[in-house]
Amino acid sequence: MRITVRVPATAANLGPGFDCFGLALDLCNEVTLDTDAEPGVSWAGEGATELPTDGSDMVSTTIARVGVRHGMEAPPIGVHGVNRIPLERGLGSSSAAAVAGVVLGSRLFDRSIDGPDSSPGPDTHSVFALAAEIEGHPDNAAAAVFGGFTIAVPGGSLRRLDSHPGVRPVALVPSDVRVATHEARAALTEFVSRDDAIFNAAHAAIMVHAITREPSLLAEAMRDRLHQAARLALVPEVEEVYNAVRDEGIAVCVSGSGPTLLAFETDGRELPELGDGWSVLRVGVRATGFEVVDP
């Protein structure tokens, strides 16, 4: 058996949609499982020299967890990943790995997530539920599984919407800055004021309209009072670029927990030069989530 799964990068939060909104980006990791290959784990691309090769990576441990759910142990397998999503940059690399592991594990054990099925492999809602449970970020997992613009609702339900054709995301990735998710979350206050809660609720509502129907409203819709200021304060050099982009009238937000910024260009309003130390990725929205590629 040899199967490859592609999983897209994702940008979560999108300003006011803290822990709820997600957007799939057309930048994909590919992971191949091969039962006939030399057993082991190998990586190419982003983070190839950093990721573990002893089976403790997110893909391998997730495959094993799928087996545990069915009382089965994985046979010797080869796992090879080609990574295009930068690590620890707020682009959903961990969620992509969890989704890949769930999908590959279900194929390996010839099961759906919820039990035997006439069509082996997981349904998309089961992939989302287990990947979110394992990795802990339903906002990223939803977009990685379903593509497009997603809203993850506390309790496990979600909604997927098509983005407007004029939505043109650009990932601004700092080359030498990383922020671990737990550090970014630790910087947030436990309580927020009523005014700030109302502010974010209103802007989140506008955000749904902006990203699906009226992209010209994105710069206004992406304003936030719950998390971005605290996260930007951790990385002053990123905050400087964020302010410069906003000053140009371009919609921009912190992607996930950062430090990557996600900007949205429009006709006649494009990003200024960012200088050394930044990668500018015009990736587009990916309409679909994970994709299984059978040889």
VOMIKOL-143782 format. One record per residue (C-alpha): residue number from 1; residue in three letters; x, y, z. Coordinates in steps of 0.5 Angstrom, whole numbers, plus 500, padded with zeros to 3 digits. Last residue first. Layout:
<milos>
+-----+-----+------+-------+-----+
:   n : res : east : north :  up :
+-----+-----+------+-------+-----+
: NUM : Ala :    X :     Y :   Z :
...
+-----+-----+------+-------+-----+
</milos>
This chain:
<milos>
+-----+-----+------+-------+-----+
:   n : res : east : north :  up :
+-----+-----+------+-------+-----+
: 295 : Pro :  498 :   512 : 486 :
: 294 : Asp :  493 :   514 : 490 :
: 293 : Val :  493 :   521 : 492 :
: 292 : Val :  488 :   524 : 498 :
: 291 : Glu :  487 :   531 : 498 :
: 290 : Phe :  486 :   535 : 504 :
: 289 : Gly :  482 :   541 : 504 :
: 288 : Thr :  479 :   544 : 498 :
: 287 : Ala :  478 :   552 : 496 :
: 286 : Arg :  485 :   554 : 497 :
: 285 : Val :  485 :   561 : 498 :
: 284 : Gly :  491 :   565 : 494 :
: 283 : Val :  499 :   563 : 496 :
: 282 : Arg :  502 :   570 : 495 :
: 281 : Leu :  508 :   568 : 499 :
: 280 : Val :  512 :   574 : 501 :
: 279 : Ser :  518 :   572 : 505 :
: 278 : Trp :  521 :   577 : 510 :
: 277 : Gly :  528 :   578 : 513 :
: 276 : Asp :  530 :   583 : 508 :
: 275 : Gly :  526 :   589 : 506 :
: 274 : Leu :  518 :   589 : 507 :
: 273 : Glu :  517 :   593 : 500 :
: 272 : Pro :  510 :   596 : 500 :
: 271 : Leu :  504 :   591 : 499 :
: 270 : Glu :  499 :   592 : 494 :
: 269 : Arg :  493 :   597 : 493 :
: 268 : Gly :  491 :   598 : 486 :
: 267 : Asp :  487 :   592 : 485 :
: 266 : Thr :  487 :   589 : 492 :
: 265 : Glu :  492 :   586 : 497 :
: 264 : Phe :  490 :   582 : 503 :
: 263 : Ala :  495 :   581 : 508 :
: 262 : Leu :  496 :   575 : 513 :
: 261 : Leu :  502 :   576 : 518 :
: 260 : Thr :  507 :   571 : 520 :
: 259 : Pro :  509 :   571 : 527 :
: 258 : Gly :  504 :   569 : 529 :
: 257 : Ser :  499 :   566 : 534 :
: 256 : Gly :  494 :   564 : 528 :
: 255 : Ser :  496 :   569 : 522 :
: 254 : Val :  496 :   576 : 525 :
: 253 : Cys :  492 :   581 : 521 :
: 252 : Val :  492 :   585 : 515 :
: 251 : Ala :  488 :   589 : 510 :
: 250 : Ile :  492 :   594 : 506 :
: 249 : Gly :  490 :   602 : 508 :
: 248 : Glu :  498 :   603 : 507 :
: 247 : Asp :  498 :   605 : 514 :
: 246 : Arg :  496 :   598 : 516 :
: 245 : Val :  502 :   595 : 512 :
: 244 : Ala :  506 :   600 : 516 :
: 243 : Asn :  503 :   598 : 523 :
: 242 : Tyr :  504 :   590 : 521 :
: 241 : Val :  511 :   591 : 519 :
: 240 : Glu :  513 :   595 : 526 :
: 239 : Glu :  509 :   589 : 530 :
: 238 : Val :  513 :   584 : 526 :
: 237 : Glu :  520 :   588 : 529 :
: 236 : Pro :  516 :   588 : 536 :
: 235 : Val :  515 :   581 : 536 :
: 234 : Leu :  512 :   579 : 543 :
: 233 : Ala :  508 :   586 : 543 :
: 232 : Leu :  505 :   583 : 537 :
: 231 : Arg :  502 :   578 : 541 :
: 230 : Ala :  499 :   582 : 546 :
: 229 : Ala :  496 :   587 : 540 :
: 228 : Gln :  493 :   581 : 536 :
: 227 : His :  489 :   578 : 542 :
: 226 : Leu :  482 :   581 : 544 :
: 225 : Arg :  481 :   587 : 541 :
: 224 : Asp :  481 :   586 : 534 :
: 223 : Arg :  480 :   590 : 527 :
: 222 : Met :  480 :   585 : 521 :
: 221 : Ala :  473 :   588 : 519 :
: 220 : Glu :  476 :   595 : 517 :
: 219 : Ala :  481 :   593 : 513 :
: 218 : Leu :  477 :   587 : 510 :
: 217 : Leu :  471 :   592 : 508 :
: 216 : Ser :  473 :   592 : 500 :
: 215 : Pro :  473 :   584 : 500 :
: 214 : Glu :  465 :   585 : 500 :
: 213 : Arg :  462 :   578 : 499 :
: 212 : Thr :  465 :   572 : 502 :
: 211 : Ile :  471 :   575 : 506 :
: 210 : Ala :  467 :   582 : 508 :
: 209 : His :  461 :   579 : 510 :
: 208 : Val :  464 :   574 : 515 :
: 207 : Met :  468 :   580 : 517 :
: 206 : Ile :  463 :   584 : 518 :
: 205 : Ala :  460 :   579 : 523 :
: 204 : Ala :  467 :   578 : 526 :
: 203 : His :  467 :   586 : 527 :
: 202 : Ala :  461 :   586 : 531 :
: 201 : Ala :  463 :   581 : 536 :
: 200 : Asn :  470 :   584 : 537 :
: 199 : Phe :  467 :   590 : 539 :
: 198 : Ile :  462 :   587 : 543 :
: 197 : Ala :  467 :   583 : 547 :
: 196 : Asp :  472 :   589 : 547 :
: 195 : Asp :  466 :   594 : 550 :
: 194 : Arg :  465 :   588 : 555 :
: 193 : Ser :  472 :   588 : 558 :
: 192 : Val :  476 :   582 : 557 :
: 191 : Phe :  478 :   577 : 562 :
: 190 : Glu :  484 :   572 : 562 :
: 189 : Thr :  489 :   576 : 559 :
: 188 : Leu :  493 :   574 : 553 :
: 187 : Ala :  501 :   573 : 553 :
: 186 : Ala :  500 :   566 : 555 :
: 185 : Arg :  497 :   564 : 548 :
: 184 : Ala :  503 :   567 : 544 :
: 183 : Glu :  508 :   563 : 549 :
: 182 : His :  503 :   556 : 548 :
: 181 : Thr :  503 :   557 : 540 :
: 180 : Ala :  511 :   558 : 540 :
: 179 : Val :  513 :   564 : 536 :
: 178 : Arg :  518 :   564 : 531 :
: 177 : Val :  522 :   570 : 528 :
: 176 : Asp :  528 :   569 : 523 :
: 175 : Ser :  525 :   569 : 516 :
: 174 : Pro :  519 :   573 : 518 :
: 173 : Val :  513 :   570 : 514 :
: 172 : Leu :  508 :   575 : 510 :
: 171 : Ala :  503 :   571 : 507 :
: 170 : Val :  499 :   574 : 502 :
: 169 : Pro :  491 :   573 : 501 :
: 168 : Arg :  487 :   575 : 495 :
: 167 : Val :  480 :   575 : 496 :
: 166 : Gly :  477 :   578 : 490 :
: 165 : Pro :  474 :   571 : 488 :
: 164 : His :  470 :   572 : 495 :
: 163 : Ser :  471 :   566 : 500 :
: 162 : Asp :  466 :   560 : 500 :
: 161 : Leu :  463 :   558 : 506 :
: 160 : Arg :  464 :   552 : 511 :
: 159 : Arg :  461 :   552 : 518 :
: 158 : Leu :  463 :   548 : 524 :
: 157 : Ser :  460 :   544 : 529 :
: 156 : Gly :  465 :   541 : 535 :
: 155 : Gly :  462 :   544 : 541 :
: 154 : Pro :  465 :   551 : 540 :
: 153 : Val :  464 :   553 : 533 :
: 152 : Ala :  469 :   553 : 528 :
: 151 : Ile :  468 :   558 : 522 :
: 150 : Thr :  471 :   556 : 516 :
: 149 : Phe :  473 :   560 : 510 :
: 148 : Gly :  475 :   555 : 504 :
: 147 : Gly :  478 :   548 : 505 :
: 146 : Phe :  474 :   543 : 509 :
: 145 : Val :  480 :   539 : 512 :
: 144 : Ala :  485 :   544 : 513 :
: 143 : Ala :  480 :   550 : 514 :
: 142 : Ala :  477 :   546 : 520 :
: 141 : Ala :  483 :   544 : 523 :
: 140 : Asn :  486 :   551 : 524 :
: 139 : Asp :  480 :   553 : 527 :
: 138 : Pro :  479 :   547 : 531 :
: 137 : His :  486 :   548 : 534 :
: 136 : Gly :  488 :   542 : 540 :
: 135 : Glu :  492 :   538 : 536 :
: 134 : Ile :  489 :   531 : 538 :
: 133 : Glu :  482 :   533 : 539 :
: 132 : Ala :  482 :   538 : 533 :
: 131 : Ala :  485 :   532 : 528 :
: 130 : Leu :  479 :   527 : 531 :
: 129 : Ala :  473 :   532 : 530 :
: 128 : Phe :  476 :   534 : 523 :
: 127 : Val :  477 :   527 : 520 :
: 126 : Ser :  471 :   525 : 523 :
: 125 : His :  467 :   531 : 519 :
: 124 : Thr :  471 :   529 : 513 :
: 123 : Asp :  469 :   522 : 512 :
: 122 : Pro :  475 :   517 : 514 :
: 121 : Gly :  478 :   511 : 510 :
: 120 : Pro :  475 :   505 : 507 :
: 119 : Ser :  468 :   505 : 503 :
: 118 : Ser :  464 :   500 : 506 :
: 117 : Asp :  466 :   502 : 513 :
: 116 : Pro :  469 :   499 : 519 :
: 115 : Gly :  469 :   504 : 525 :
: 114 : Asp :  468 :   511 : 527 :
: 113 : Ile :  474 :   514 : 524 :
: 112 : Ser :  473 :   510 : 518 :
: 111 : Arg :  477 :   503 : 517 :
: 110 : Asp :  482 :   500 : 513 :
: 109 : Phe :  488 :   500 : 518 :
: 108 : Leu :  492 :   504 : 514 :
: 107 : Arg :  487 :   508 : 510 :
: 106 : Ser :  485 :   511 : 517 :
: 105 : Gly :  492 :   512 : 519 :
: 104 : Leu :  493 :   516 : 513 :
: 103 : Val :  487 :   520 : 514 :
: 102 : Val :  488 :   522 : 521 :
: 101 : Gly :  496 :   523 : 520 :
: 100 : Ala :  495 :   528 : 515 :
:  99 : Val :  490 :   532 : 519 :
:  98 : Ala :  495 :   532 : 525 :
:  97 : Ala :  500 :   534 : 520 :
:  96 : Ala :  496 :   540 : 517 :
:  95 : Ser :  494 :   542 : 524 :
:  94 : Ser :  501 :   542 : 526 :
:  93 : Ser :  503 :   546 : 520 :
:  92 : Gly :  498 :   551 : 521 :
:  91 : Leu :  500 :   557 : 519 :
:  90 : Gly :  502 :   561 : 525 :
:  89 : Arg :  510 :   561 : 524 :
:  88 : Glu :  512 :   555 : 528 :
:  87 : Leu :  514 :   551 : 522 :
:  86 : Pro :  514 :   554 : 515 :
:  85 : Ile :  509 :   550 : 511 :
:  84 : Arg :  512 :   547 : 504 :
:  83 : Asn :  514 :   540 : 507 :
:  82 : Val :  515 :   534 : 504 :
:  81 : Gly :  514 :   528 : 508 :
:  80 : His :  516 :   521 : 508 :
:  79 : Val :  513 :   515 : 512 :
:  78 : Gly :  515 :   508 : 511 :
:  77 : Ile :  511 :   503 : 515 :
:  76 : Pro :  512 :   497 : 520 :
:  75 : Pro :  505 :   495 : 522 :
:  74 : Ala :  501 :   499 : 526 :
:  73 : Glu :  498 :   496 : 532 :
:  72 : Met :  490 :   495 : 532 :
:  71 : Gly :  485 :   496 : 538 :
:  70 : His :  481 :   501 : 533 :
:  69 : Arg :  482 :   507 : 537 :
:  68 : Val :  489 :   505 : 538 :
:  67 : Gly :  490 :   505 : 531 :
:  66 : Val :  488 :   512 : 530 :
:  65 : Arg :  493 :   514 : 535 :
:  64 : Ala :  499 :   511 : 532 :
:  63 : Ile :  497 :   515 : 525 :
:  62 : Thr :  497 :   521 : 530 :
:  61 : Thr :  504 :   519 : 533 :
:  60 : Ser :  507 :   518 : 526 :
:  59 : Val :  504 :   525 : 523 :
:  58 : Met :  505 :   529 : 530 :
:  57 : Asp :  513 :   527 : 530 :
:  56 : Ser :  515 :   522 : 535 :
:  55 : Gly :  516 :   516 : 530 :
:  54 : Asp :  524 :   517 : 531 :
:  53 : Thr :  525 :   522 : 525 :
:  52 : Pro :  524 :   528 : 529 :
:  51 : Leu :  523 :   535 : 525 :
:  50 : Glu :  529 :   540 : 525 :
:  49 : Thr :  533 :   538 : 519 :
:  48 : Ala :  527 :   538 : 515 :
:  47 : Gly :  524 :   544 : 518 :
:  46 : Glu :  521 :   546 : 511 :
:  45 : Gly :  523 :   542 : 505 :
:  44 : Ala :  524 :   534 : 506 :
:  43 : Trp :  523 :   529 : 511 :
:  42 : Ser :  524 :   522 : 513 :
:  41 : Val :  521 :   517 : 518 :
:  40 : Gly :  522 :   510 : 518 :
:  39 : Pro :  521 :   503 : 516 :
:  38 : Glu :  524 :   501 : 509 :
:  37 : Ala :  518 :   502 : 504 :
:  36 : Asp :  513 :   496 : 502 :
:  35 : Thr :  508 :   499 : 507 :
:  34 : Asp :  509 :   506 : 504 :
:  33 : Leu :  505 :   512 : 507 :
:  32 : Thr :  507 :   519 : 504 :
:  31 : Val :  506 :   526 : 507 :
:  30 : Glu :  505 :   532 : 502 :
:  29 : Asn :  505 :   539 : 505 :
:  28 : Cys :  501 :   544 : 502 :
:  27 : Leu :  500 :   552 : 500 :
:  26 : Asp :  494 :   554 : 497 :
:  25 : Leu :  491 :   557 : 503 :
:  24 : Ala :  485 :   555 : 507 :
:  23 : Leu :  482 :   560 : 512 :
:  22 : Gly :  480 :   559 : 519 :
:  21 : Phe :  475 :   563 : 524 :
:  20 : Cys :  473 :   561 : 531 :
:  19 : Asp :  479 :   561 : 536 :
:  18 : Phe :  479 :   569 : 535 :
:  17 : Gly :  475 :   571 : 529 :
:  16 : Pro :  476 :   578 : 530 :
:  15 : Gly :  483 :   579 : 526 :
:  14 : Leu :  483 :   573 : 522 :
:  13 : Asn :  483 :   568 : 527 :
:  12 : Ala :  487 :   562 : 524 :
:  11 : Ala :  491 :   562 : 517 :
:  10 : Thr :  491 :   555 : 514 :
:   9 : Ala :  497 :   551 : 510 :
:   8 : Pro :  494 :   546 : 506 :
:   7 : Val :  494 :   538 : 507 :
:   6 : Arg :  496 :   533 : 501 :
:   5 : Val :  496 :   526 : 502 :
:   4 : Thr :  500 :   520 : 499 :
:   3 : Ile :  498 :   513 : 499 :
:   2 : Arg :  503 :   507 : 498 :
:   1 : Met :  500 :   500 : 500 :
+-----+-----+------+-------+-----+
</milos>
